[in-house]
Amino acid sequence: MATKYLRKPNWSAYGVPLLLLLGLLMQACVAPPAAPAASSEEMDEEPAANVTIYGEELPADARPYDEQVYRVAANINQSASTFDFPVAVYNRYCLADYFQDTLVSLDKDFNVIPGAAESWDVSEDGKVWTFNLRPGQVWSDGTPLTAYDYEATFRLTATPEHGWDFSWFYSFLADGGIKNWSKIIAGELPPEELGVRAVDDLTLEVETEDVFPPLPGVMKFAFTLQKKALEEHGPYYNSSLETTVSSGPFILTEFDPGNRIVVEANPTYNGFRKPLLKRIECVFMDLSTFFAAYQNGEIDVVGYGALTPADFELILRDETMSSNYLRHFGDFRTDYLLFDTFAEPFSNLDVRKAFAHAVDRENIVPSVYGEIKAMPAYSMLMPGYPSSDTEGMLREHQTFDCDLANEHLAAAGYPGGEGFPDQVMMLRGEGPAMAAVYQAVAASIAECLNINIEISNVDRKIYMDALNAKPTELTFGAVDYGMDFLDPANLLGNVWKSGGRHSWKNDEFDSLVTEAAGMVGNPELRDQMFRDAERVLVDDVGGIFIAHRWAGDLMQPWVQGTIRDPDSQGITGWHWGNDQDIAGIYISE
């Protein structure tokens, strides 16, 4: 039986009556003694400054520093085991990535800017990148942060026994990844042969197999574990108050998974994003109650993924909430369907084309997502992303056309859906809002093609293990993906090139993205090659593209700071990869 999702009803915040205690005012017969006059020294004293633990003065409208507390929610139904990206990407607790800095960050316009590394350069042959760490960075136990921490972390993620769930990523492309990465992952070489080397305490080298111009942007994911803690306690040392250590802007102070996690400003932090906040609190609750908790003033932010179309209707009708919904590009995320194209029935191109033309995106997106949340997608790259199809030239390959869909299904040997095997669409631990989207997609395909599709919404780890298995154990599913670095080599090459994330292969596509990824000196040709590659992807139906998500966050009006500043296009600049904006958040009066 298909899984059904019923959204719990919203409820508005109810005011709690305040008991006004009235006392009788007795007029004294004798006037009270006069207060002593202030001395001239006291009159000249300045009010105490409202400053952070770093000595930085808070904005004039900020609450006192002890009240600089930012409250977020975590899905109580989502499993997690670590805070750290190099340990597990898809299985992290809330408040992850605050215990270290990546080598680089992104500004509001997705430009690569310094992070833990203050500068970088590349060798003449374009294959060896040198990252120079900021001096003076330190771990919370007093141990200096060095390039050897990054070296040890990279070696851990390449170790086959570690089983990192993001291990495919640093291959980039078959010929352009970190040197020896693929061979080490396959167990053919030891981790010590990896092309990531600490030259000295402040110098890290990253060597690639071939020329790869977007490499600095890839280092947005170069988080680090502490080498000493890793050797003494293993990779999960941050999942314990006794062994946790941080070189990032916050340190772990409360750890009760499933109930509450708290981090506080790290007094030893000397990086590029010193926070104005004193503390961030994460409370666990059911995803369907996030919006109600926001309405009740219990949390300070709700991400777009936890908001349903009904929630958005309320937000848009409310002047305060609508003015505090910060819409942005996020990470240019696309929702899509995927197949095991090496196995029946999806090894048949006509079957894939039938499914692609059976999805009524133009109705599903506005009615289930809501127009403030997404736009219909017919390709992987969201308009605004480099080399994206802004003119709709690719739409014809996957447009909704039920008659055409049935022609393809008949050509595949299943006229009118006769004899087509029942299918299970696997979802990656989706909340009610996104589960409703994929239910609508499954219903559109099933109704058009006269076939049966069941929805199976499984735990995220179960899903990722099935997806990453070789050969894959995921025959038919739905998933979303956003950028890792702002270059088509990522969302086309990393995600869709054979041997990467999905079980689809097309030699023409592979050739185009491989050549384009390493091309320098001819940006026009490079752009066209990526455009040609995406046309191959959608025509050969490597995936079926459903929607490009507009991201956004519903903030409480008292949450202020640089997160509200627009980017160069007038869109809110608070988005994935913009790590430094956590330093600009404060709680106002």
Secondary structure as the mmCIF struct_conf table of DSSP 4:
data_model
#
loop_
_struct_conf.conf_type_id
_struct_conf.id
_struct_conf.beg_label_comp_id
_struct_conf.beg_label_asym_id
_struct_conf.beg_label_seq_id
_struct_conf.end_label_comp_id
_struct_conf.end_label_asym_id
_struct_conf.end_label_seq_id
HELX_LH_PP_P HELX_LH_PP_P1 ARG A 7 ASN A 10
HELX_LH_PP_P HELX_LH_PP_P2 SER A 12 LEU A 18
HELX_LH_PP_P HELX_LH_PP_P3 MET A 26 ALA A 28
BEND BEND1 CYS A 29 VAL A 30
HELX_LH_PP_P HELX_LH_PP_P4 ALA A 31 SER A 39
HELX_RH_AL_P HELX_RH_AL_P1 SER A 40 ASP A 44
HELX_LH_PP_P HELX_LH_PP_P5 GLU A 45 ALA A 49
STRN STRN1 VAL A 51 VAL A 51
TURN_TY1_P TURN_TY1_P1 ILE A 53 TYR A 54
BEND BEND2 GLY A 55 GLY A 55
HELX_LH_PP_P HELX_LH_PP_P6 GLU A 56 GLU A 56
STRN STRN2 GLU A 57 GLU A 57
HELX_LH_PP_P HELX_LH_PP_P7 LEU A 58 PRO A 59
TURN_TY1_P TURN_TY1_P2 ALA A 60 ASP A 61
STRN STRN3 ALA A 62 ALA A 62
HELX_LH_PP_P HELX_LH_PP_P8 ARG A 63 PRO A 64
HELX_RH_3T_P HELX_RH_3T_P1 TYR A 65 GLU A 67
STRN STRN4 VAL A 69 ASN A 75
TURN_TY1_P TURN_TY1_P3 ILE A 76 ASN A 77
BEND BEND3 GLN A 78 GLN A 78
STRN STRN5 THR A 82 THR A 82
BEND BEND4 PHE A 83 PHE A 83
TURN_TY1_P TURN_TY1_P4 PHE A 85 VAL A 87
BEND BEND5 VAL A 89 ASN A 91
STRN STRN6 ARG A 92 ARG A 92
TURN_TY1_P TURN_TY1_P5 CYS A 94 ASP A 97
BEND BEND6 PHE A 99 GLN A 100
BEND BEND7 LEU A 103 LEU A 103
STRN STRN7 VAL A 104 LEU A 106
TURN_TY1_P TURN_TY1_P6 LYS A 108 ASP A 109
BEND BEND8 PHE A 110 PHE A 110
STRN STRN8 VAL A 112 PRO A 114
BEND BEND9 GLY A 115 ALA A 116
STRN STRN9 ALA A 117 VAL A 122
TURN_TY1_P TURN_TY1_P7 GLU A 124 ASP A 125
BEND BEND10 GLY A 126 GLY A 126
STRN STRN10 VAL A 128 LEU A 133
HELX_LH_PP_P HELX_LH_PP_P9 ARG A 134 ARG A 134
TURN_TY1_P TURN_TY1_P8 PRO A 135 GLY A 136
STRN STRN11 VAL A 138 VAL A 138
TURN_TY1_P TURN_TY1_P9 SER A 140 ASP A 141
BEND BEND11 GLY A 142 GLY A 142
HELX_LH_PP_P HELX_LH_PP_P10 THR A 143 THR A 143
STRN STRN12 PRO A 144 PRO A 144
HELX_LH_PP_P HELX_LH_PP_P11 LEU A 145 LEU A 145
HELX_RH_AL_P HELX_RH_AL_P2 ALA A 147 ALA A 158
HELX_RH_3T_P HELX_RH_3T_P2 PRO A 160 HIS A 162
TURN_TY1_P TURN_TY1_P10 ASP A 165 TRP A 168
HELX_RH_3T_P HELX_RH_3T_P3 PHE A 169 SER A 171
BEND BEND12 LEU A 173 LEU A 173
TURN_TY1_P TURN_TY1_P11 ALA A 174 GLY A 176
BEND BEND13 GLY A 177 GLY A 177
STRN STRN13 ILE A 178 ILE A 178
TURN_TY1_P TURN_TY1_P12 LYS A 179 ASN A 180
HELX_RH_AL_P HELX_RH_AL_P3 TRP A 181 ILE A 185
TURN_TY1_P TURN_TY1_P13 ALA A 186 GLY A 187
BEND BEND14 GLU A 188 LEU A 189
HELX_RH_3T_P HELX_RH_3T_P4 PRO A 191 GLU A 193
BEND BEND15 LEU A 194 GLY A 195
STRN STRN14 VAL A 196 ASP A 200
TURN_TY1_P TURN_TY1_P14 ASP A 201 LEU A 202
STRN STRN15 THR A 203 GLU A 207
STRN STRN16 THR A 208 THR A 208
BEND BEND16 GLU A 209 ASP A 210
TURN_TY1_P TURN_TY1_P15 PRO A 213 PRO A 214
HELX_RH_AL_P HELX_RH_AL_P4 LEU A 215 VAL A 218
HELX_RH_3T_P HELX_RH_3T_P5 MET A 219 PHE A 221
HELX_RH_AL_P HELX_RH_AL_P5 LYS A 227 HIS A 233
TURN_TY1_P TURN_TY1_P16 PRO A 235 TYR A 236
HELX_RH_3T_P HELX_RH_3T_P6 TYR A 237 SER A 239
BEND BEND17 SER A 240 SER A 240
TURN_TY1_P TURN_TY1_P17 LEU A 241 THR A 243
BEND BEND18 SER A 247 PRO A 249
STRN STRN17 PHE A 250 ASP A 256
TURN_TY1_P TURN_TY1_P18 PRO A 257 ASN A 259
STRN STRN18 ARG A 260 ALA A 265
TURN_TY1_P TURN_TY1_P19 PRO A 267 THR A 268
BEND BEND19 GLY A 271 PHE A 272
BEND BEND20 LEU A 276 LEU A 276
BEND BEND21 LYS A 278 LYS A 278
STRN STRN19 ARG A 279 MET A 285
HELX_RH_3T_P HELX_RH_3T_P7 LEU A 287 THR A 289
HELX_RH_AL_P HELX_RH_AL_P6 PHE A 290 GLN A 295
TURN_TY1_P TURN_TY1_P20 ASN A 296 GLY A 297
BEND BEND22 GLU A 298 GLU A 298
BEND BEND23 ASP A 300 ASP A 300
STRN STRN20 VAL A 301 GLY A 303
HELX_RH_3T_P HELX_RH_3T_P8 TYR A 304 ALA A 306
HELX_RH_AL_P HELX_RH_AL_P7 PRO A 309 ARG A 317
HELX_RH_AL_P HELX_RH_AL_P8 GLU A 319 SER A 323
TURN_TY1_P TURN_TY1_P21 ASN A 324 ASN A 324
STRN STRN21 TYR A 325 HIS A 328
TURN_TY1_P TURN_TY1_P22 GLY A 330 ASP A 331
STRN STRN22 THR A 334 PHE A 339
TURN_TY1_P TURN_TY1_P23 THR A 341 PHE A 342
BEND BEND24 ALA A 343 ALA A 343
TURN_TY1_P TURN_TY1_P24 GLU A 344 SER A 347
BEND BEND25 ASN A 348 ASN A 348
HELX_RH_AL_P HELX_RH_AL_P9 LEU A 349 ALA A 356
TURN_TY1_P TURN_TY1_P25 HIS A 357 ALA A 358
HELX_RH_AL_P HELX_RH_AL_P10 ARG A 361 ILE A 364
HELX_RH_PI_P HELX_RH_PI_P1 VAL A 365 TYR A 369
TURN_TY1_P TURN_TY1_P26 GLU A 371 LYS A 373
STRN STRN23 ALA A 374 PRO A 376
BEND BEND26 TYR A 378 LEU A 381
HELX_LH_PP_P HELX_LH_PP_P12 MET A 382 MET A 382
TURN_TY1_P TURN_TY1_P27 PRO A 383 GLY A 384
BEND BEND27 TYR A 385 TYR A 385
TURN_TY1_P TURN_TY1_P28 PRO A 386 SER A 387
TURN_TY1_P TURN_TY1_P29 THR A 390 GLU A 391
TURN_TY1_P TURN_TY1_P30 MET A 393 LEU A 394
HELX_RH_3T_P HELX_RH_3T_P9 ARG A 395 HIS A 397
TURN_TY1_P TURN_TY1_P31 GLN A 398 GLN A 398
HELX_RH_AL_P HELX_RH_AL_P11 CYS A 402 ALA A 411
TURN_TY1_P TURN_TY1_P32 ALA A 412 GLY A 413
HELX_RH_3T_P HELX_RH_3T_P10 PRO A 415 GLY A 417
TURN_TY1_P TURN_TY1_P33 GLU A 418 GLY A 419
HELX_LH_PP_P HELX_LH_PP_P13 PHE A 420 ASP A 422
STRN STRN24 GLN A 423 ARG A 428
BEND BEND28 GLY A 429 GLY A 429
HELX_RH_AL_P HELX_RH_AL_P12 PRO A 432 LEU A 449
TURN_TY1_P TURN_TY1_P34 ASN A 450 ASN A 450
STRN STRN25 ILE A 453 VAL A 458
HELX_RH_AL_P HELX_RH_AL_P13 ARG A 460 ASN A 468
BEND BEND29 ALA A 469 PRO A 471
BEND BEND30 GLU A 473 GLU A 473
BEND BEND31 THR A 475 THR A 475
STRN STRN26 PHE A 476 TYR A 481
BEND BEND32 ASP A 484 ASP A 487
HELX_RH_AL_P HELX_RH_AL_P14 PRO A 488 PRO A 488
HELX_RH_PI_P HELX_RH_PI_P2 ALA A 489 ASN A 494
HELX_RH_AL_P HELX_RH_AL_P15 VAL A 495 TRP A 496
BEND BEND33 LYS A 497 LYS A 497
TURN_TY1_P TURN_TY1_P35 SER A 498 GLY A 499
BEND BEND34 GLY A 500 SER A 503
HELX_RH_AL_P HELX_RH_AL_P16 ASP A 507 ALA A 517
TURN_TY1_P TURN_TY1_P36 GLY A 518 GLY A 518
BEND BEND35 GLY A 521 GLY A 521
HELX_RH_AL_P HELX_RH_AL_P17 PRO A 523 ASP A 539
TURN_TY1_P TURN_TY1_P37 ASP A 540 VAL A 541
BEND BEND36 GLY A 542 GLY A 542
STRN STRN27 GLY A 543 ARG A 549
HELX_LH_PP_P HELX_LH_PP_P14 TRP A 550 TRP A 550
STRN STRN28 ALA A 551 MET A 555
TURN_TY1_P TURN_TY1_P38 PRO A 557 TRP A 558
STRN STRN29 VAL A 559 GLN A 560
BEND BEND37 GLY A 561 GLY A 561
HELX_RH_3T_P HELX_RH_3T_P11 THR A 562 ARG A 564
STRN STRN30 PRO A 566 PRO A 566
TURN_TY1_P TURN_TY1_P39 SER A 568 GLN A 569
BEND BEND38 GLY A 570 ILE A 571
STRN STRN31 THR A 572 THR A 572
TURN_TY1_P TURN_TY1_P40 TRP A 576 GLY A 577
HELX_RH_3T_P HELX_RH_3T_P12 ASP A 579 GLY A 584
STRN STRN32 TYR A 586 ILE A 587
STRN STRN33 SER A 588 SER A 588
#
